[in-house]
């Protein structure tokens, strides 16, 4: 057994060897002209406010409220066990284990054809410091490579093994940010359901027809009878299909679709234009709009604008009004 002194000498030699390697690498380093401006966190693509959860049954993928189907956060969908269909803004995709989909803020989404129990899907929701850098991933599902799958395994293993606290949070932020950066250069996943396949599925036809009609008429109040006339199906049939496949009522979807667009407009425009946004989204008055928006989103339109643009959730809640 080596003595303490010989072990210390061995450690010193190893350290010296590593430092020589660092010195060799530094031969490529060019000293900066400006010694006061360097790498900044705001220049990097970092995920923040990350929430990790799972769904282990088809029933869990059908939430009991419309706000689960659209929100202002990014949502990374990762099937681990069992494939299933996902509709995002009216387009259908068939996701299999090894394929992932990044849902963007305010994209309406729901799930189809996830059969029975025994499923295991991972969800990671977050916000990003530079969301514009993620545009290549919009409506572009990706296939995980072996290295990306290993990185995902490492991310979850580290997250579950470390106790809650700053160290675990920092590791999760770094690992999720790296995973997203990997996905930006990963290959596309060929999982879009062909249009002819959708036409053979009455559910897909009905849902896409409803979605297209509602989205193209957001500027005016719509009645269920309007949708029925447009699609050629009875109101009762439309209600049944939508409730069964989307987990929400058709009437709620019609209302919340307008609020989804309104939320997007509140992010991209000045909050003083709330009245204009209400009119553009088919609400007869700013008061009706404010009531409906607060009920669905938890904040008034003005408070929501402050929250998503400045992260001022506490101040927004304290001062939320019409």
SERO-4910 file (N, C-alpha, C, O; in steps of 0.05 Angstrom, whole numbers):
BEGIN
 pado doro    nc1    nc2    nc3   cac1   cac2   cac3    cc1    cc2    cc3    oc1    oc2    oc3
  Unk    A     17    -24      0      0      0      0     18     25      0     35     27     17
  Unk    A     13     44    -19     31     67    -21     28     85      4      7     87     16
  Unk    A     51     97     11     50    115     34     36    141     27     31    147      4
  Unk    A     30    156     48     17    182     44     34    201     27     24    216     11
  Unk    A     60    200     32     78    218     18     80    211    -12     81    228    -29
  Unk    A     81    184    -18     82    176    -46     56    182    -61     56    189    -84
  Unk    A     33    179    -47      7    186    -59      5    215    -65     -6    224    -85
  Unk    A     16    231    -46     16    260    -50     34    268    -74     27    286    -90
  Unk    A     57    255    -77     75    260    -99     62    253   -126     65    267   -145
  Unk    A     47    230   -126     34    222   -150     12    242   -158      9    248   -182
  Unk    A     -3    252   -139    -23    272   -144    -11    297   -155    -22    310   -173
  Unk    A     12    305   -145     25    329   -154     34    326   -183     32    344   -199
  Unk    A     45    302   -190     54    297   -217     30    298   -237     33    309   -259
  Unk    A      8    286   -229    -16    287   -246    -26    315   -250    -33    323   -273
  Unk    A    -25    331   -229    -34    359   -231    -15    374   -250    -25    390   -267
  Unk    A     11    370   -247     30    383   -264     26    376   -294     28    393   -311
  Unk    A     20    350   -299     15    341   -326     -9    355   -338     -9    364   -361
  Unk    A    -31    357   -322    -55    370   -332    -50    400   -338    -59    410   -358
  Unk    A    -34    413   -320    -28    441   -324    -11    445   -349    -14    465   -363
  Unk    A      7    426   -355     22    428   -380      4    426   -404      9    440   -424
  Unk    A    -16    409   -402    -35    406   -425    -50    432   -429    -55    441   -452
  Unk    A    -58    445   -407    -72    471   -409    -53    491   -422    -62    507   -439
  Unk    A    -28    491   -414     -8    509   -425     -5    505   -455     -2    524   -470
  Unk    A     -6    480   -464     -3    474   -492    -27    484   -508    -25    494   -530
  Unk    A    -51    481   -496    -75    491   -509    -74    521   -512    -84    532   -532
  Unk    A    -62    535   -493    -62    564   -493    -45    576   -516    -45    600   -521
  Unk    A    -30    559   -529    -15    568   -552    -34    580   -574    -26    597   -590
  Unk    A    -59    570   -574    -78    580   -594    -93    605   -584   -108    616   -600
  Unk    A    -89    613   -560   -104    636   -549    -92    662   -559    -68    667   -557
  Unk    A   -110    679   -569   -102    707   -577   -114    726   -556   -138    725   -550
  Unk    A    -97    742   -545   -106    761   -524   -126    781   -536   -123    790   -559
  Unk    A   -147    788   -520   -168    806   -530   -158    835   -532   -139    843   -518
  Unk    A   -171    850   -550   -165    879   -552   -179    893   -529   -168    912   -517
  Unk    A   -204    885   -524   -220    898   -503   -221    879   -478   -230    857   -480
  Unk    A   -210    889   -456   -208    872   -432   -233    876   -413   -233    866   -391
  Unk    A   -253    891   -422   -276    897   -406   -302    887   -418   -324    891   -406
  Unk    A   -301    874   -440   -325    864   -453   -320    835   -462   -304    831   -480
  Unk    A   -334    817   -450   -330    788   -457   -356    773   -459   -377    784   -465
  Unk    A   -355    747   -453   -378    730   -455   -399    738   -434   -393    742   -411
  Unk    A   -423    741   -443   -445    750   -426   -467    728   -426   -472    716   -447
  Unk    A   -480    725   -403   -501    705   -401   -524    711   -420   -537    693   -431
  Unk    A   -530    737   -423   -553    744   -440   -548    738   -470   -567    738   -485
  Unk    A   -523    733   -477   -517    726   -505   -521    697   -510   -521    688   -533
  Unk    A   -523    681   -489   -525    652   -492   -555    643   -493   -572    658   -484
  Unk    A   -559    620   -503   -586    608   -504   -590    591   -479   -581    568   -477
  Unk    A   -602    603   -459   -606    589   -433   -635    586   -427   -652    603   -432
  Unk    A   -642    562   -417   -669    556   -408   -671    565   -379   -652    564   -364
  Unk    A   -695    574   -371   -700    582   -344   -728    575   -335   -745    568   -351
  Unk    A   -732    576   -309   -758    570   -297   -768    543   -307   -790    540   -317
  Unk    A   -751    523   -304   -756    496   -316   -773    479   -297   -768    478   -273
  Unk    A   -793    466   -309   -810    447   -294   -809    421   -309   -813    420   -334
  Unk    A   -804    399   -295   -802    373   -307   -825    355   -296   -829    354   -271
  Unk    A   -839    342   -313   -861    324   -304   -865    302   -324   -853    302   -346
  Unk    A   -881    282   -317   -885    259   -334   -915    254   -337   -932    263   -321
  Unk    A   -922    238   -358   -949    229   -363   -947    199   -367   -932    189   -384
  Unk    A   -963    183   -351   -960    154   -352   -986    140   -360   -988    116   -357
  Unk    A  -1005    155   -371  -1030    143   -381  -1041    161   -403  -1036    185   -403
  Unk    A  -1057    150   -421  -1070    165   -441  -1089    186   -429  -1092    208   -440
  Unk    A  -1101    179   -407  -1120    197   -394  -1106    222   -384  -1117    244   -385
  Unk    A  -1081    219   -375  -1066    242   -365  -1058    262   -387  -1052    285   -382
  Unk    A  -1059    252   -412  -1053    270   -435  -1077    286   -444  -1075    302   -462
  Unk    A  -1100    281   -431  -1124    296   -438  -1131    313   -414  -1147    304   -397
  Unk    A  -1120    337   -411  -1125    354   -388  -1154    362   -385  -1169    361   -404
  Unk    A  -1160    372   -361  -1188    380   -355  -1192    409   -360  -1213    420   -351
  Unk    A  -1174    423   -372  -1178    451   -377  -1163    461   -402  -1143    449   -409
  Unk    A  -1174    482   -414  -1162    491   -439  -1134    503   -435  -1117    501   -453
  Unk    A  -1129    515   -412  -1103    528   -408  -1080    508   -408  -1057    516   -411
  Unk    A  -1086    482   -405  -1065    462   -407  -1057    457   -436  -1035    447   -442
  Unk    A  -1074    464   -455  -1069    460   -483  -1056    483   -497  -1047    481   -520
  Unk    A  -1054    506   -483  -1039    528   -494  -1029    545   -470  -1043    547   -450
  Unk    A  -1006    557   -473   -995    573   -452   -972    589   -463   -965    586   -487
  Unk    A   -960    606   -447   -939    624   -457   -911    611   -454   -891    625   -459
  Unk    A   -909    586   -446   -883    573   -442   -876    554   -465   -894    545   -479
  Unk    A   -850    548   -467   -842    526   -486   -846    500   -472   -844    497   -447
  Unk    A   -853    479   -488   -857    453   -476   -844    432   -494   -852    428   -517
  Unk    A   -824    418   -483   -811    397   -498   -824    370   -491   -825    361   -468
  Unk    A   -835    357   -512   -849    332   -509   -831    309   -517   -820    309   -540
  Unk    A   -826    290   -499   -807    268   -504   -820    241   -498   -820    233   -475
  Unk    A   -831    227   -518   -841    200   -513   -818    181   -506   -799    179   -520
  Unk    A   -821    166   -484   -801    147   -476   -811    118   -480   -796    101   -490
  Unk    A   -836    113   -474   -849     87   -477   -876     91   -491   -893    105   -480
  Unk    A   -880     79   -513   -904     80   -530   -906    106   -547   -899    128   -538
  Unk    A   -915    102   -571   -919    124   -590   -946    136   -586   -963    124   -573
  Unk    A   -951    159   -599   -977    172   -598   -978    195   -617   -957    205   -626
  Unk    A  -1002    204   -622  -1006    227   -640  -1008    253   -625  -1019    254   -603
  Unk    A   -997    274   -637   -999    300   -625  -1007    319   -648   -995    319   -669
  Unk    A  -1027    336   -642  -1035    357   -661  -1025    384   -650  -1031    391   -627
  Unk    A  -1011    398   -667  -1001    425   -659  -1010    445   -680  -1002    444   -703
  Unk    A  -1027    464   -671  -1039    484   -689  -1051    471   -714  -1047    481   -736
  Unk    A  -1065    448   -711  -1079    436   -733  -1063    416   -750  -1075    403   -767
  Unk    A  -1038    414   -745  -1022    394   -760  -1017    370   -742  -1011    372   -718
  Unk    A  -1020    346   -754  -1018    321   -738   -990    309   -742   -979    308   -764
  Unk    A   -979    299   -720   -953    286   -720   -956    259   -705   -972    258   -686
  Unk    A   -942    239   -713   -941    214   -698   -914    211   -685   -894    204   -699
  Unk    A   -913    215   -659   -887    215   -645   -882    187   -633   -899    175   -621
  Unk    A   -858    177   -638   -849    151   -628   -826    156   -608   -813    177   -609
  Unk    A   -821    137   -590   -797    140   -573   -772    146   -589   -767    132   -609
  Unk    A   -757    165   -581   -733    174   -596   -738    198   -613   -720    209   -625
  Unk    A   -763    207   -614   -770    232   -628   -781    252   -608   -794    245   -589
  Unk    A   -774    278   -612   -782    298   -593   -795    322   -608   -789    326   -632
  Unk    A   -812    336   -594   -826    359   -606   -824    383   -586   -832    380   -563
  Unk    A   -815    406   -596   -815    430   -580   -839    447   -587   -841    458   -609
  Unk    A   -859    448   -569   -882    465   -573   -876    493   -565   -865    498   -543
  Unk    A   -882    512   -582   -876    540   -576   -899    553   -560   -921    542   -560
  Unk    A   -894    576   -547   -915    589   -533   -939    595   -550   -937    603   -573
  Unk    A   -963    590   -539   -989    597   -552   -996    579   -575  -1014    585   -591
  Unk    A   -982    556   -578   -990    537   -599  -1010    518   -586  -1004    504   -566
  Unk    A  -1034    517   -598  -1054    499   -587  -1047    470   -594  -1040    464   -617
  Unk    A  -1048    452   -574  -1039    425   -579  -1056    405   -563  -1066    412   -541
  Unk    A  -1059    382   -574  -1074    360   -560  -1063    334   -571  -1048    333   -591
  Unk    A  -1071    312   -558  -1059    286   -563  -1080    266   -573  -1103    266   -563
  Unk    A  -1072    249   -592  -1090    228   -603  -1075    201   -604  -1051    200   -606
  Unk    A  -1091    180   -603  -1081    153   -609  -1058    144   -590  -1040    130   -599
  Unk    A  -1059    153   -565  -1041    141   -545  -1057    120   -530  -1073    127   -513
  Unk    A  -1053     95   -537  -1071     74   -528  -1064     63   -501  -1040     58   -495
  Unk    A  -1084     61   -484  -1081     46   -459  -1061     58   -439  -1052     80   -442
  Unk    A  -1054     41   -420  -1035     49   -399  -1007     40   -407  -1001     32   -430
  Unk    A   -989     43   -388   -961     34   -393   -945     53   -409   -922     46   -417
  Unk    A   -955     77   -414   -939     96   -429   -921    111   -409   -926    110   -385
  Unk    A   -901    124   -419   -883    141   -403   -872    163   -421   -854    158   -437
  Unk    A   -883    186   -418   -875    209   -434   -863    230   -415   -875    236   -394
  Unk    A   -841    242   -422   -828    263   -407   -835    290   -418   -835    293   -443
  Unk    A   -840    309   -401   -846    337   -409   -828    356   -394   -824    353   -370
  Unk    A   -816    374   -409   -799    395   -397   -810    422   -407   -808    428   -431
  Unk    A   -820    438   -389   -830    465   -396   -811    486   -385   -800    482   -363
  Unk    A   -807    507   -400   -788    527   -392   -792    553   -408   -809    554   -426
  Unk    A   -776    572   -402   -774    597   -417   -745    600   -426   -727    588   -415
  Unk    A   -740    617   -446   -714    620   -457   -705    649   -458   -721    667   -462
  Unk    A   -679    653   -454   -667    680   -454   -668    692   -482   -671    716   -486
  Unk    A   -665    675   -503   -664    684   -531   -683    666   -547   -673    650   -563
  Unk    A   -709    669   -544   -728    651   -558   -726    652   -588   -733    633   -601
  Unk    A   -717    675   -599   -716    677   -628   -696    657   -640   -698    650   -663
  Unk    A   -676    649   -624   -657    630   -633   -668    602   -637   -656    585   -650
  Unk    A   -692    597   -627   -705    571   -628   -723    568   -652   -735    546   -656
  Unk    A   -726    588   -669   -745    587   -691   -741    563   -710   -760    552   -720
  Unk    A   -716    553   -714   -713    529   -730   -727    504   -719   -732    485   -734
  Unk    A   -734    505   -693   -747    482   -681   -778    484   -682   -792    466   -674
  Unk    A   -788    507   -691   -817    510   -692   -829    491   -712   -821    491   -736
  Unk    A   -849    476   -704   -862    456   -722   -842    438   -735   -846    430   -758
  Unk    A   -821    432   -721   -799    415   -733   -790    394   -713   -770    398   -699
  Unk    A   -805    372   -710   -797    351   -692   -769    340   -699   -762    339   -723
  Unk    A   -754    331   -679   -727    322   -683   -724    293   -673   -738    284   -655
  Unk    A   -704    279   -684   -698    252   -676   -673    253   -657   -653    265   -664
  Unk    A   -675    240   -634   -653    240   -616   -631    221   -626   -637    198   -634
  Unk    A   -606    230   -627   -584    213   -632   -577    197   -607   -587    203   -585
  Unk    A   -559    178   -609   -550    163   -586   -537    182   -565   -542    178   -541
  Unk    A   -521    201   -574   -509    219   -556   -529    237   -542   -526    243   -518
  Unk    A   -549    246   -557   -570    262   -545   -587    247   -525   -595    257   -504
  Unk    A   -592    221   -531   -606    204   -512   -590    200   -486   -601    200   -464
  Unk    A   -564    197   -489   -546    194   -466   -546    220   -450   -547    219   -425
  Unk    A   -547    242   -464   -547    268   -449   -573    271   -434   -574    281   -412
  Unk    A   -595    262   -446   -621    263   -433   -621    245   -408   -631    253   -387
  Unk    A   -610    222   -410   -608    203   -387   -592    215   -365   -599    214   -342
  Unk    A   -569    227   -372   -552    241   -352   -567    264   -339   -565    267   -315
  Unk    A   -582    279   -355   -597    302   -344   -617    293   -323   -618    304   -301
  Unk    A   -633    272   -329   -653    263   -311   -641    249   -287   -651    251   -264
  Unk    A   -620    233   -291   -607    219   -269   -596    239   -249   -599    236   -225
  Unk    A   -583    260   -259   -571    280   -242   -593    296   -227   -590    302   -204
  Unk    A   -614    302   -241   -637    317   -230   -649    302   -207   -657    313   -186
  Unk    A   -652    275   -210   -666    259   -190   -648    251   -167   -658    246   -145
  Unk    A   -622    251   -171   -603    243   -150   -596    266   -132   -591    262   -108
  Unk    A   -595    290   -143   -586    312   -126   -610    322   -109   -633    322   -118
  Unk    A   -604    331    -85   -626    342    -68   -635    369    -79   -619    384    -91
  Unk    A   -660    376    -75   -670    403    -84   -653    425    -73   -645    425    -50
  Unk    A   -647    444    -90   -631    467    -81   -617    480   -105   -621    472   -128
  Unk    A   -601    500   -100   -587    515   -121   -570    498   -139   -569    503   -163
  Unk    A   -556    479   -128   -538    462   -144   -554    445   -164   -546    443   -187
  Unk    A   -576    434   -155   -593    418   -173   -605    436   -195   -606    429   -218
  Unk    A   -614    460   -187   -626    478   -206   -606    487   -227   -613    488   -251
  Unk    A   -581    493   -218   -561    501   -237   -555    479   -257   -553    484   -281
  Unk    A   -552    454   -247   -546    431   -265   -569    427   -285   -564    422   -308
  Unk    A   -594    430   -275   -617    426   -293   -617    447   -315   -622    441   -338
  Unk    A   -612    472   -308   -611    494   -327   -590    489   -348   -595    492   -372
  Unk    A   -566    482   -340   -544    477   -358   -551    453   -376   -547    454   -401
  Unk    A   -560    431   -365   -565    407   -380   -588    410   -400   -586    401   -423
  Unk    A   -610    423   -392   -632    427   -410   -624    447   -433   -631    443   -456
  Unk    A   -609    467   -426   -599    486   -446   -582    472   -467   -584    477   -491
  Unk    A   -564    454   -457   -547    439   -475   -563    420   -493   -557    417   -516
  Unk    A   -584    408   -482   -601    390   -497   -615    405   -520   -616    396   -542
  Unk    A   -625    429   -514   -639    445   -534   -619    453   -556   -626    452   -580
  Unk    A   -595    461   -548   -575    468   -568   -567    444   -586   -562    448   -609
  Unk    A   -567    420   -574   -562    396   -590   -584    392   -610   -580    384   -633
  Unk    A   -609    396   -601   -632    392   -619   -632    411   -643   -642    404   -664
  Unk    A   -621    434   -639   -620    454   -661   -604    444   -685   -609    452   -708
  Unk    A   -585    426   -680   -569    416   -702   -574    386   -707   -559    373   -722
  Unk    A   -594    375   -694   -600    346   -698   -617    343   -723   -627    363   -734
  Unk    A   -621    318   -732   -636    313   -756   -666    314   -751   -675    309   -730
  Unk    A   -680    321   -772   -709    323   -771   -721    295   -767   -710    275   -776
  Unk    A   -744    293   -753   -758    268   -749   -781    267   -769   -798    285   -770
  Unk    A   -782    247   -786   -802    245   -806   -827    233   -793   -833    209   -795
  Unk    A   -843    250   -780   -866    240   -765   -892    256   -771   -911    253   -756
  Unk    A   -891    273   -792   -915    287   -800   -934    267   -813   -927    253   -831
  Unk    A   -959    267   -804   -979    250   -816   -987    261   -843   -995    285   -845
  Unk    A   -986    245   -864   -993    255   -891  -1022    264   -892  -1039    254   -878
  Unk    A  -1027    283   -910  -1054    294   -912  -1074    273   -920  -1097    274   -910
  Unk    A  -1067    253   -937  -1086    233   -944  -1092    215   -921  -1115    205   -919
  Unk    A  -1073    211   -902  -1079    196   -878  -1099    211   -860  -1116    199   -848
  Unk    A  -1095    238   -859  -1114    253   -842  -1142    252   -853  -1161    251   -838
  Unk    A  -1144    252   -880  -1171    252   -892  -1185    226   -886  -1210    225   -887
  Unk    A  -1170    204   -881  -1182    178   -875  -1190    176   -846  -1203    156   -838
  Unk    A  -1183    196   -830  -1190    196   -801  -1210    218   -796  -1203    241   -796
  Unk    A  -1236    210   -792  -1257    231   -789  -1251    250   -766  -1257    273   -767
  Unk    A  -1238    239   -744  -1231    257   -722  -1212    279   -731  -1216    302   -725
  Unk    A  -1191    271   -745  -1171    290   -754  -1184    311   -773  -1178    334   -771
  Unk    A  -1201    301   -791  -1215    319   -809  -1232    340   -794  -1231    364   -800
  Unk    A  -1247    330   -775  -1264    348   -759  -1248    368   -743  -1254    392   -744
  Unk    A  -1228    358   -729  -1212    376   -713  -1197    397   -729  -1196    420   -721
  Unk    A  -1186    389   -752  -1172    408   -769  -1191    428   -781  -1184    452   -783
  Unk    A  -1215    419   -789  -1234    437   -800  -1243    458   -779  -1246    481   -785
  Unk    A  -1248    448   -755  -1256    466   -733  -1234    486   -728  -1239    510   -726
  Unk    A  -1210    476   -725  -1187    493   -719  -1183    515   -740  -1179    538   -733
  Unk    A  -1184    507   -765  -1179    526   -787  -1201    548   -787  -1195    571   -791
  Unk    A  -1226    539   -783  -1248    558   -784  -1247    578   -761  -1251    602   -764
  Unk    A  -1243    567   -737  -1242    584   -713  -1219    604   -715  -1222    627   -709
  Unk    A  -1195    594   -723  -1172    611   -725  -1175    633   -746  -1164    655   -743
  Unk    A  -1189    627   -767  -1192    647   -788  -1214    667   -783  -1218    686   -798
  Unk    A  -1229    663   -761  -1252    681   -754  -1250    691   -726  -1270    696   -713
  Unk    A  -1225    694   -716  -1221    702   -689  -1230    731   -684  -1235    739   -661
  Unk    A  -1232    747   -705  -1239    775   -702  -1269    780   -697  -1277    802   -692
  Unk    A  -1285    758   -698  -1313    762   -693  -1324    740   -675  -1313    717   -675
  Unk    A  -1344    746   -659  -1356    726   -641  -1368    703   -658  -1382    708   -677
  Unk    A  -1361    679   -651  -1372    656   -665  -1391    640   -648  -1389    639   -624
  Unk    A  -1412    629   -661  -1431    612   -648  -1425    583   -657  -1413    578   -678
  Unk    A  -1434    564   -640  -1431    536   -648  -1445    530   -674  -1436    512   -689
  Unk    A  -1467    544   -679  -1482    540   -704  -1466    548   -728  -1469    536   -749
  Unk    A  -1448    568   -725  -1431    576   -747  -1411    554   -754  -1407    548   -778
  Unk    A  -1399    542   -734  -1380    520   -738  -1394    496   -750  -1384    483   -768
  Unk    A  -1419    490   -740  -1434    468   -750  -1440    471   -780  -1438    452   -796
  Unk    A  -1448    495   -788  -1455    501   -816  -1430    498   -833  -1431    488   -855
  Unk    A  -1407    507   -823  -1382    507   -839  -1373    478   -843  -1364    471   -865
  Unk    A  -1374    462   -822  -1363    434   -824  -1383    414   -835  -1375    393   -846
  Unk    A  -1408    420   -833  -1428    401   -843  -1436    380   -823  -1450    361   -830
  Unk    A  -1427    383   -798  -1434    364   -777  -1453    378   -757  -1452    402   -754
  Unk    A  -1469    361   -744  -1488    372   -724  -1472    383   -700  -1450    374   -695
  Unk    A  -1485    401   -686  -1472    413   -662  -1466    391   -641  -1445    391   -629
  Unk    A  -1485    372   -637  -1481    351   -618  -1458    333   -625  -1443    324   -608
  Unk    A  -1455    327   -651  -1432    310   -660  -1406    324   -656  -1386    312   -647
  Unk    A  -1405    350   -663  -1380    365   -660  -1372    367   -631  -1349    363   -624
  Unk    A  -1392    372   -614  -1386    373   -585  -1374    347   -575  -1355    346   -560
  Unk    A  -1387    324   -583  -1378    298   -573  -1350    292   -582  -1333    283   -566
  Unk    A  -1344    296   -608  -1318    290   -619  -1296    308   -605  -1275    298   -598
  Unk    A  -1302    333   -603  -1282    351   -592  -1277    345   -562  -1254    345   -554
  Unk    A  -1298    340   -547  -1294    334   -519  -1279    307   -516  -1261    305   -498
  Unk    A  -1285    288   -532  -1272    261   -529  -1243    263   -537  -1226    251   -523
  Unk    A  -1236    277   -559  -1209    276   -569  -1191    297   -557  -1167    293   -555
  Unk    A  -1202    320   -548  -1186    342   -539  -1187    345   -508  -1171    359   -497
  Unk    A  -1207    333   -496  -1209    335   -467  -1221    361   -458  -1222    367   -434
  Unk    A  -1231    378   -476  -1243    403   -470  -1268    407   -487  -1271    393   -507
  Unk    A  -1285    425   -479  -1309    429   -495  -1303    446   -519  -1284    462   -519
  Unk    A  -1319    443   -540  -1316    459   -564  -1320    489   -558  -1305    506   -568
  Unk    A  -1340    495   -542  -1345    523   -535  -1321    536   -521  -1314    559   -526
  Unk    A  -1309    520   -503  -1286    531   -488  -1262    535   -507  -1248    554   -505
  Unk    A  -1259    516   -526  -1237    519   -545  -1241    544   -562  -1222    559   -567
  Unk    A  -1265    549   -571  -1270    573   -587  -1264    598   -571  -1252    617   -582
  Unk    A  -1271    599   -546  -1265    623   -529  -1235    625   -525  -1224    647   -527
  Unk    A  -1223    603   -517  -1195    604   -510  -1176    607   -534  -1154    617   -530
  Unk    A  -1185    600   -558  -1169    605   -582  -1166    635   -585  -1144    645   -592
  Unk    A  -1187    650   -581  -1185    679   -583  -1167    690   -561  -1152    709   -566
  Unk    A  -1168    679   -538  -1151    688   -516  -1122    681   -521  -1104    695   -512
  Unk    A  -1117    658   -534  -1090    650   -540  -1077    670   -559  -1054    679   -554
  Unk    A  -1092    679   -579  -1081    699   -598  -1078    725   -583  -1058    740   -588
  Unk    A  -1097    732   -566  -1095    757   -551  -1070    757   -534  -1056    777   -531
  Unk    A  -1064    734   -521  -1040    732   -504  -1014    737   -521   -996    750   -512
  Unk    A  -1014    726   -545   -991    730   -563   -988    759   -570   -966    770   -571
  Unk    A  -1011    773   -575  -1010    801   -582  -1001    818   -559   -987    838   -562
  Unk    A  -1008    810   -535  -1000    825   -511   -970    823   -507   -957    841   -496
  Unk    A   -958    801   -516   -929    798   -514   -914    816   -534   -893    827   -527
  Unk    A   -925    818   -558   -911    832   -579   -919    861   -583   -907    875   -599
  Unk    A   -939    870   -569   -948    898   -572   -948    912   -545   -945    899   -524
  Unk    A   -953    938   -545   -954    954   -521   -980    948   -506  -1001    945   -518
  Unk    A   -978    947   -480  -1002    940   -464  -1024    961   -466  -1047    955   -460
  Unk    A  -1018    985   -475  -1038   1006   -477  -1057   1000   -500  -1078   1014   -502
  Unk    A  -1051    980   -516  -1069    974   -539  -1088    951   -532  -1097    936   -550
  Unk    A  -1094    947   -506  -1111    925   -497  -1138    927   -511  -1149    906   -519
  Unk    A  -1149    950   -514  -1175    953   -526  -1174    945   -555  -1193    932   -565
  Unk    A  -1153    951   -569  -1150    943   -597  -1148    913   -600  -1159    901   -618
  Unk    A  -1133    901   -581  -1130    872   -581  -1156    858   -576  -1163    838   -589
  Unk    A  -1172    869   -557  -1198    857   -551  -1216    857   -575  -1229    837   -581
  Unk    A  -1216    879   -590  -1232    881   -614  -1222    862   -636  -1239    849   -649
  Unk    A  -1196    860   -639  -1185    843   -660  -1190    813   -654  -1190    797   -673
  Unk    A  -1195    807   -629  -1200    779   -622  -1230    773   -617  -1237    752   -606
  Unk    A  -1247    791   -626  -1276    785   -627  -1291    790   -602  -1313    780   -599
  Unk    A  -1280    805   -583  -1295    812   -558  -1310    838   -562  -1299    857   -573
  Unk    A  -1334    838   -552  -1352    862   -557  -1343    885   -539  -1350    908   -546
  Unk    A  -1329    880   -517  -1320    902   -500  -1295    895   -486  -1288    871   -483
  Unk    A  -1280    915   -477  -1255    910   -463  -1261    897   -436  -1244    882   -425
  Unk    A  -1285    902   -425  -1292    890   -399  -1297    860   -402  -1288    844   -385
  Unk    A  -1311    852   -423  -1315    824   -428  -1289    810   -433  -1285    787   -424
  Unk    A  -1271    823   -448  -1245    812   -454  -1229    808   -429  -1217    787   -425
  Unk    A  -1228    828   -412  -1212    827   -387  -1222    805   -369  -1206    790   -357
  Unk    A  -1249    802   -366  -1260    781   -349  -1252    753   -359  -1243    736   -344
  Unk    A  -1256    749   -385  -1250    723   -397  -1220    717   -396  -1213    694   -390
  Unk    A  -1204    737   -401  -1175    733   -401  -1165    726   -372  -1149    707   -369
  Unk    A  -1175    740   -352  -1166    735   -325  -1175    707   -316  -1160    694   -301
  Unk    A  -1199    699   -324  -1209    673   -316  -1192    650   -328  -1187    630   -314
  Unk    A  -1183    654   -353  -1168    633   -366  -1138    634   -359  -1126    612   -355
  Unk    A  -1127    657   -356  -1098    659   -353  -1089    665   -324  -1065    662   -318
  Unk    A  -1108    673   -307  -1101    678   -279  -1092    707   -274  -1089    714   -251
  Unk    A  -1088    723   -295  -1080    751   -293  -1098    768   -311  -1108    758   -331
  Unk    A  -1100    793   -305  -1113    811   -324  -1095    815   -348  -1071    808   -346
  Unk    A  -1105    825   -371  -1088    830   -394  -1063    847   -388  -1041    840   -397
  Unk    A  -1067    868   -373  -1044    886   -367  -1024    872   -349  -1000    875   -353
  Unk    A  -1034    857   -329  -1015    843   -311  -1001    821   -326   -977    816   -321
  Unk    A  -1014    808   -344  -1002    787   -360   -980    799   -377   -958    787   -380
  Unk    A   -985    822   -389   -964    835   -405   -939    841   -389   -917    836   -398
  Unk    A   -943    851   -364   -920    856   -347   -905    830   -340   -881    829   -339
  Unk    A   -921    809   -335   -909    784   -327   -891    772   -349   -868    765   -344
  Unk    A   -901    770   -374   -886    756   -395   -864    774   -406   -845    763   -418
  Unk    A   -866    800   -403   -845    817   -414   -823    825   -393   -801    830   -400
  Unk    A   -831    824   -368   -811    832   -347   -809    811   -325   -792    814   -307
  Unk    A   -825    790   -326   -824    770   -304   -835    781   -278   -829    770   -257
  Unk    A   -851    802   -279   -860    816   -255   -885    803   -244   -906    815   -243
  Unk    A   -883    777   -238   -907    762   -230   -919    772   -204   -944    775   -202
  Unk    A   -903    778   -184   -913    787   -158   -927    814   -160   -949    818   -150
  Unk    A   -912    833   -174   -924    859   -177   -949    858   -194   -968    873   -189
  Unk    A   -949    841   -214   -972    839   -231   -996    829   -216  -1019    839   -219
  Unk    A   -992    809   -199  -1014    798   -184  -1024    818   -163  -1048    819   -158
  Unk    A  -1006    833   -152  -1014    852   -132  -1031    875   -143  -1048    886   -129
  Unk    A  -1026    882   -168  -1039    905   -180  -1058    898   -202  -1068    916   -216
  Unk    A  -1064    872   -205  -1080    864   -228  -1108    876   -226  -1121    874   -205
  Unk    A  -1117    887   -248  -1144    898   -250  -1155    894   -277  -1145    876   -292
  Unk    A  -1175    909   -285  -1187    905   -312  -1168    913   -334  -1175    911   -357
***
